[in-house]
Amino acid sequence: MTTTISVRAKGQLALSKEFCARKRLKAGMAVRVTEVGEGLYLTPIPEPTGEELRQAIAAAGTLLGLQTADEEDMVARAIAVYRAEQCRKKR
């Protein structure tokens, strides 16, 4: 399927509501743009899972070393709050 869109004065692109619905694109989602010859290839970047976030934060540790149990609990709570907010937004 081909869709034609216009580039706005600020260099922004606006995709149609129907196109976004078909591709499950939502406001605020990150999209990777790759140059392919003379064209562009758009790829939605999925949000990281809770496990991916935990692994990334655990790998980063703290400025002084690895995370403590309290810091790991804080990260788990922050992830839970974030996920709950995302669920509310989807409703």
C-alpha positions in Angstrom: 0.0 0.0 0.0 1.2 3.5 -0.8 0.3 6.6 1.2 1.2 10.2 0.2 1.9 12.7 3.0 3.2 16.3 3.0 6.2 17.7 4.8 5.2 20.7 6.9 7.1 24.0 7.3 9.0 22.7 10.4 10.0 19.5 8.6 7.4 17.4 10.3 5.5 14.6 8.6 1.9 13.8 9.4 0.6 10.3 8.7 -3.1 9.7 8.2 -5.2 8.4 11.1 -6.1 5.3 9.0 -2.4 4.5 8.3 -1.5 4.9 11.9 -4.3 2.6 12.9 -3.3 -0.1 10.4 0.3 0.1 11.6 -0.6 0.5 15.3 1.3 3.8 15.6 0.3 6.0 18.5 1.2 9.5 19.5 4.6 9.6 21.2 5.9 6.4 19.8 9.4 6.3 18.6 9.9 5.5 14.9 13.3 4.7 13.3 13.8 6.3 9.8 16.2 4.5 7.5 17.4 5.9 4.2 16.9 3.3 1.4 18.2 4.6 -1.9 16.1 7.6 -2.7 13.4 6.5 -0.2 12.7 6.2 3.5 11.9 3.1 5.5 9.9 3.7 8.8 10.1 1.1 11.5 8.2 1.5 14.9 10.5 1.0 17.8 8.7 -1.1 20.4 8.8 0.0 24.1 11.2 -2.1 26.2 9.7 -4.8 28.3 9.9 -4.7 32.1 12.6 -7.4 31.9 14.6 -5.5 29.3 14.4 -2.4 31.6 15.5 -4.3 34.6 18.5 -5.9 32.8 19.6 -2.5 31.4 19.4 -0.8 34.8 21.1 -3.7 36.5 23.9 -3.7 34.0 24.4 0.0 34.5 24.7 -0.4 38.3 25.2 2.9 40.2 28.0 5.4 40.1 29.7 3.6 43.0 29.1 0.0 41.9 26.4 -2.6 41.5 22.9 -1.9 42.7 21.9 -2.7 46.2 18.7 -4.7 47.0 16.9 -1.5 47.9 17.9 0.1 44.6 16.6 -3.0 42.7 13.3 -2.7 44.6 13.1 0.9 43.7 13.6 0.1 40.0 11.0 -2.7 40.2 8.5 -0.2 41.7 9.3 2.4 39.1 8.7 -0.1 36.3 5.4 -1.2 37.8 4.2 2.4 38.0 5.3 3.1 34.4 3.5 -0.1 33.2 0.3 0.9 35.1 0.4 4.4 33.5 0.9 2.8 30.0 -2.1 0.5 30.6 -4.3 3.4 31.6 -3.3 5.4 28.5 -4.3 2.5 26.2 -7.8 2.4 27.6 
